[in-house]
Amino acid sequence: MGMTMTEKILARHAGRPEVSAGDLLVSQVDLVLANDITGPPAINEFKKIGKPVFDKTKISLVMDHFTPNKDIQSAQNCKQVREFAKKYDITHYYDVGNMGIEHALLPEQGVVTCGDCIIGADSHTCTYLSLIHISEPTRPEP
C-alpha cells in the first residue's frame, strides 16, 4: 500500500524514500509555531539551551488565546513571548492589531502552504493540511 499524504510530506522533509507509522524521523521543518500558551514553556527551555534561534523566518509566534489579556498570568505570558520575538527579530510575530486565530491566520497570511512540515505545540496544528487544501482555488477543466 502507498503512503498517505502526511507520510509523503514527512518522507520528503526527512530525505527518505518512504516512512510509516512508528518511524522516528529527523526532518527539516518549514515552520515552528507557538502561541501565548505554548510559547512561554518553550521559551523557558530555549533559554536553558543558550543558543540563538535557528532561523527567525521559520518561527511563528501568535498571541491568540489570551489577547486581550484576561488576567495577570495571561499578560505575563504575552509579555514573555513579545520580548522573545523582539530579541530575536522573529519575522512571523502576530500581536494585538495584527493577529487572529493562529490556525487560520498563518494560511491566510501565506506563511504556510501545501506540503509544508509544521511543528506546533497545539492540538490543532494538524488542521493546516485540511485548511490549505480547502482554500486552494480550483482550476476549471480545459
Secondary structure, 3 states (H helix, E strand, C coil): CCCCHHHHHHHHHHCCCCCCCCCCCCCCCCEEEEECCCHHHHHHHHHHHCCCCCCHHHEEEECCCCCCCCCHHHHHHHHHHHHHHHHCCCCEEECCCCCCCHHHHHHHCCCCCCCCCEEECCCCHHHHHHHHHHHCCCCCCC
